[in-house]
Amino acid sequence: MPRFQTLVWYAAKGGTMTDERIIEARIYERLSKVIDPELGRSVTDLGMIAAIDAIPVEGKANTYEVRVEVELTVEGCPLSQTITNQINGAVSSYPEATLLPRIEVGSMSQDKLTQLVAGLKAERKQNPFNKPGIKTRIFAIASGKGGVGKTTTCVNLTAALRERGKRMLLCDFDPQANATSGMGVDKTVSNGIYDVLINSVETEKAIVRTSYGDVLPSSKALAGAGVEMIEMENRQFLLKAALRQVTEQYDFIFIDCPPSLELLTLNALCAANSLLVPVQGEYYALEGLSDLMNTVRIVRRSMNPSLDIEGVLLTMFDGRTNLSIQVAQEVKRFFGVKVYSTVIPRNVRLSEAPSHGRPITAYDRNCRGADAYIALAEEFLKRNA
């Protein structure tokens, strides 16, 4: 695809304008509303955002550079000006910002452009997810903090989508293996994701079939994989290679990531097309979200430019507390339409279900937790139709 690059410089007077991650989130929110005329989807949904970076300018006090790279379907189309306007609008929406001059670059031969657009249109007709080059959507469910409902969401959303006829694979990439046991699979199975990565077992042979969806199980052996992978070639892409063996068999693949931001999580972010982020209604969860977004920015820049934030999910929500409401407001302020309207409440039955090795829809279908995940599945499918 041709590259369109826009550079925006702004002078900051302080406040939130000095937090580069907040600026990046605001720009991403604006770009999620920009529709590509050739493909009829937003540039963020299509994975066309190659990079968004806000960087302090060396030697110039209180001056920052925003660099946004977008892959366009045609060179010089009106979309490039729309993108520039949205970026300017995102920065200008802060009263403490002053825009400075910008420049734009990008080039590709007309013959190559014609061939590219024709290929994209043909691929769109064959692609049920309407996303170029991707038939199976792979989602990393990640958070920079533990205990935010990440595994609970992975298990219950997998089961809810399976009930709706979707071909589902849950890849448990957390050494605690809670998603494995939550799906009713024995943690001590002979083969699992550890054996696929380290012992070259075929991915298909490690998958366990259940009525709630297929599982690529984890075990405590995975805890040592981060050390064993360090000396391996292309170590950050090992999970991507493993999942590529079975992607054609599934509509969606969910990766349950470990709570820490280390090599296992990096593998998940490199393997995924999209990121789903559960956020608990408390302050520490916001700190973990900030750390995760910083990691995502690094991954986009150098290893997986097409990684998209699919959505942010509010979990363990208690509307009776001011803190939960304030956290929800902050998350919606920075991520806008990316935040799911469905909210997962605190629910005792959700906590009980894993001890029985069953998703909530199989354990107690009539509880509030089950209703929430059924609603989330419906909203998820509308977003990924």
N, C-alpha and C positions, 0 to 999 in steps of 0.2 A: 504494500500500500504506500502511496505517497505520504510523506511526513509534512505536517504543518506544525510549525513551532512559533509560539508567541511568547515574547519576553515583556514583562511588565515590571517597571520599577516604581516603587512608592516610598515616600518619606513617612515615617511613623512618629507620632507624638507621644506614644506610650500606650498604656492599657493593654487590651487584648491584641493590638496590632503587633506587639513584640513577640507573640507566641506563634511561631511559624506553622505549627500543626493545626492551630485553630483556623488560620488563613487557608491552608490546604483543604480542610474540611468544608469551609464555606464555599470555596471555588468548586469542589467536587459536587456539592449540593446543587449549585447553579448549573453545572454542565449536565447533570442528570436530566435536565429539562430540555436539552438541545437535541432535536430529532434529525437524524441523517436522512436526507431526502431520497437517497437511493434505496435504503433498506427499511425505512419506516420505523426505526427504533432509536432510542436515545444513544448517544455516543458512549455513555457509561455502560448501558446494558449490552452493547455490541463489543465491549472490551477494546474500544478504539483509543482510550486514554493511555498513552504509553508512559507518561510521567507527569507528576505535579510536584513541584519543589518550590518552597519559599526559603530563600537563603540570605543571610545578612551580607551586604556588600562590603568587602574588605577595604578599609581605608576611608569609608564614608559613613560617618556617624548617623545612626537612626535611618539608614537607607537599606531597603530590602529588594531583592530580585525574586520575582515569581516566574518560573519557567514551566510552561505547559506544552507537552508534545502530544499531538493527536494524529492518528492514522486516518486519512480521509479516503473515501471511495473515488473521488475525482478531484483533480488539482484545481485550485482556484474557484471552487464552488462557493456559493453564498454562505455555506456552513462556516467557513473560516472566519468571516466577519462576525457571524453570530456568536461564535466561540469567544472571539476577542471582546465583544460587547459584554458577554456574561462575566468574563474574568474582570473586566474593568468595573462592572457593576458590583461584583462581590467585594472588591477592594474599596470602591467608593462608598459602599454602604456603611463604612465605619467613619464617623465624623472626625476621627483623629488621623485620617489618612490623606495624603496628598499624592496624586498620580504624577509620575514623571514620564518622559517620552518612551516609546516602545519601538521594536523592530520585528519584522516577520520574515521568515525564509522558508523555502521548500521548492522542490522541482522534480519532474519526471516526464519522460517523453510521451507524446500523445498516443503513439501506437501501443506502448506498454499500458497506458491508462485504459485504452479501449479494451484490450484483452483482459485486464484486471477486473473492470466493471462487469464485463460479460460473464467472467468466471464467478464473481460474487453473486450475480443474479441467478445463475444456474444452481449454485450451491444453496442459495436461500430456499429455492423450491424443494430441494431434497432434505432440508434441515428442519426437523420438527420443532426445534427450539429457536429457530430464526436467528441463530447466532453463528456467524461465519466460522467454519472449520470445526465446530463442536457439535457432536451428536449426543454424547453423554455429558451431563453437567456434573462436575465434581466440586463439592462444597467442603471447605475446611470449617469446622465449627470450633472456634478458638476464642480464648480470652487470656489476658495477661495476668489473671488472678484465678485461684481455685475457688470452688464452692459457689459458683454463680449460676449453676444449673446447666452447664455445658453438656455433660454426659446425659442428664435427664432429657434435655432437648433433643440430643442426637438419637437416643433410643426411641422416644415417644413420637417424634416427627417421622422417623423411619417407619414405625409400625402404622401410623395414621396414613401415610402415603401408600404403603403396601395395601392397605384396605381399599384404597381407591384405584387399585389395579396397576400401580406403578412397579416397575422392576427395580428393586432397591438392594443396595449393598452398603452395609455399615462397616467401615474399616476402623477398628479400634487401635489407635496409635498411642494410647496412654498406657504406660507400664502398670498402672493400678488395675487395668483390665475391668473396670466397673461396667463399661458398656457391653463387654462380652457377657458377663454374668447377668446383666440387666435384660439381655435378650434370651436368657435361658440356656446359654452355652457354657460348658465346663471350661474353666480357666486352664485346666491341665491337659487340654487336647494336645495330641502329639505334634501337630504342625500349626503354625500361626504366622502372623506378619513378621515376627523375628526370624523364623526359618526361611521365609521368602527373601528377606533382605540379606541375611548373613550366610545362610546355607544353600542359597540358590534353589530352593524348592519352588516349583511352579505355583503361581498364584491360584490357579483353578483348584489345585489339589489341597490348598489350605482353607478354602472357603467352606463354611458350615451352613447348611440350609435350615431355616426355621420358618414357621408359619407367619412370623412377624417381619421377615425379610432376611436376606443372606448376610452372613457375618464373616469378616476376615478377622479372626480373634487375636487378642493380645495375651500376654502373660508377663510375669515378673522378670523373665529373661530379657525383655525389651529394655529394661532399665540400663543394662550394660551395652546396648547397641550403639548408643551415642559415642562411646569410647571406641568400640570396634570399627565404626564407620569412618573414623577420622582419617585412617590411612587408605581408605578405598577411593578409587577414581570416581569423579563426579558424585561425591557422597551426598550432595544436596538434592540430587535428582533420582536417588534410588527408589523412593516410593512412587514417583511418577512413572518410572520404568515398570515397576511391579503392577501398577493399576492399569497401565496401557494394555497388558495382556488380556484383560477381561472387560474393558470398557464397553465393547459392543453388546455385551449381555445385559446392560442395565440402562435405565432411564436416568437415575440419579445415584451418585455415590457420595456418602457422607463420611468425612474423616473426623473422628473424635480426637482432638489434639490434647497433649499434656498441658497442664496449667503454666508451666515455665516456658520461657522463650529461648529454646536451645536448638540443637541440631535436628531433633525429631520434629519440632514445630516448623523449623525452616524447610524440612522435606515436605511437610504437609502444605505449606504455603506455595512451594514450587510446583506441587502436583495439582493444586486446585485451580479451577477457573474462577471461583467466587469464594467469598468469605462471609460467613454468618456469625455474628458476634452477640452472645448473650451478655446482658448487663444487669447486675443486681442493683436494687435501689439503695445503695450506700456509697459513701465517699471513696473507700478503698477500691471499689469496682471501677470508679472513674479514673483513678490512678492507673489501674491495670489496663484500661482501655487506651489511655494515652501512650503507655509503653508499647502496646500491641500496634497502634497506628504508626509509631516510629519504625517498628520492625517491618511493617507492610510497605512503608515508603522505601526502605532499603531494598526489599525484595523486588518491588516494581522497577526500581532504577537499574538493577543489574542482573536479575535472574528470571523474573516472571512479569514482564511489562503489562500483560493482559489481566493480571489479578484484579478482580473487581469486588468491591464491598457490596454484597447482595442485599444485606439488611442487618439491622440492629434490633435485637429482641429484648424487651424488658422482662426480667424474670424475678421470681420471689417477691412480687410487687404487693405492697400493703398500703392501700389507699388511705388508711387511717393515720399514717404517719407523715409529717411534713417533709421529712428527709426523702422518702420515696418519691413524693410529688416533685420536690426540687430537683432530684437526680433525673427524673423523667423529663422535666422541662429543659435541663441542660443538654441532655442527649438529643432531644428533638430540635433544640436550637442549632446544634452543630451538624446534625446528620439529616435533618429535614425529612424528606419523603423516604429516606432509607429506613426509617424507624417503622417497624411493624405496628399496625393499629391494634393487633391482638396482643394482649398482655397476659403473661403467665402469673397467676396468683400464688401466694403461699398456700399450700394444701397438704394436709397430713397424709392423704392417700398417695400423693406423688412420692412422698418419702418412704412409704411402706412397700410400694410395688417392686422395687429392685430386690428386696429380700425374698421375694417369691419368684424371682427370675422371669417377670412378665412386665410388658409395657402397661401403662395406665389404662389403655383402652381394653386390655384383656383382664386387668385386675379389678377395676371398678369403673365401668363405662359411664356411670351416672354421676360421678363426682365433678366438682368444679375444675379440677386439673385435667380430666379427660375432655371436658367441653372446650377448655382453652386450647389443647393441642389439636383437637379436631378442627377448631376454627383456624388455627395457625396453618394447618395443612391446606385448607381451602384458600387462604390468603397466599400461601406459598405457590400454589398451582396457578393462581391468577397472575402472579408476577412472572412465572416461568412457563407460561402457556406456549 
